[in-house]
Amino acid sequence: MLSRVKTGVRALLRGNASGAAVSDTAPNVGAHASDDERLTYDATDDTPCPGGPVLTLEHCPVCGGAESTRVSKYNRFILFDRVPDPAAPIYNYSLCHACGVVFAARRPAGERYRWLLERFEETLGRTDVGAPRPGKFALSSSSLTDDARIRLRQLAANGVFVSGHSGVSRKDYLPSLMNDRLASSMHVEILGSLLRLQAPRVLEIRSRLGSISAMLQRIYGAECAVMTLFENQRFLIEQVYGFPASCPIDFDAFRIPFEGTFDLIVSNHMVTHAVRPREFLATVRDRLSPGGHLYVYQEPMEGEFLERGKSMFNTLNPFHLQTFNEPSAVRALEANGFKVIFCTVRDDLFLALAQATDGPLDGWQRMSDSERSRRRSAYRVANDAAILRVPEHLRAPFAHDWEDVVERALAAGTATRTRDGRIKVNRLGGVARES
């Protein structure tokens, strides 16, 4: 079964923890005959992962660029004791020389991607197959049962804003509704400040709980439709706000299940997850009214592991098929027919407002040689640090490169050797930026 990394190991991997000493013992491959035995899957309590499709990309899926450099082989599955199959941890993340997006050159698609998505919490390492799924009831990835539907309807009946002095127990309403409204308010502030919104038609893709649409409707008279990841979210949005809502989202063959065009499309964390990002952005552009706008947010930036010391393996979970820095995220939009009006990065998450054009902007500026060189060096440093943080019993895939990794990390100052011969991985803050 899919197994999460043990608590102690996850503490070791946290980038905000102090540098941790790890054994300098080179991995022993003698006890393992092959990768198939190192990376195994126990399907006792589950149906096996489909063997495919697994796409192998020759060109950048964002801009079509033909040249790239591989910067990391593995995703988060390399930290799991059990994985779906030997191919699951191997994504061959590559830096596009044109737009600068880092993309998984090997990636699941179709039935295989859906299998992972249906096991969302397990794939992220938050729980085991068959175990209770963690998280808030309102955002649960579990199938919506009749009992859950009745309970959600009861909780939603108390509304979004339940006062602390009302005497209503927290067990009798959904605090997530108000929390999401407050957390989403900054996006509506940006949209209302930069756009002239007059009863716009709005589509919200991968909405958490419909909050952005609700505020746009209340303030600007928006007509809204919503797409969600999970059934609980869809049901709640329909119950609380009355918006037409659909789920699930097909991250491979993306389509919009509502008729007509939209003045504004709001996209949450979609470019990172899209199996075919060019096709996703083309679909969005085709469904925008002339001069319409796309607002993207919650797109993770590479600075989390290049500059702030997080483990690259732990950060790049199996759904993260693209990652960016701010310039490459802008280039990704421009290469796909969007003129960026505003963008910023908050808490290592990119957000941007862009206007649709008639087609791809041929004049978008390619990544410079100096940026490419700097980022390749930074990725090498982060990849080496991530390897050194892998728990000792999972290091077999790195056996052939272990000594070189240790030598590079010591030379770069990202690791030091303790008196007892162990390797201490230092925080990366500043090192990657200077590379």
Beta strands, then each sheet from edge to edge (+ up, - down):
strand 1: 20-22
strand 2: 54-56
strand 3: 68-74
strand 4: 90-96
strand 5: 102-104
strand 6: 106-108
strand 7: 201-205
strand 8: 223-227
strand 9: 245-246
strand 10: 262-268
strand 11: 288-300
strand 12: 322-323
strand 13: 338-346
strand 14: 349-356
strand 15: 415-417
strand 16: 423-425
sheet 1: 1+ 16- 15+
sheet 2: 2+ 6-
sheet 3: 3+ 4- 5+ 12-
sheet 4: 9+ 8+ 7+ 10+ 11+ 14- 13+
end
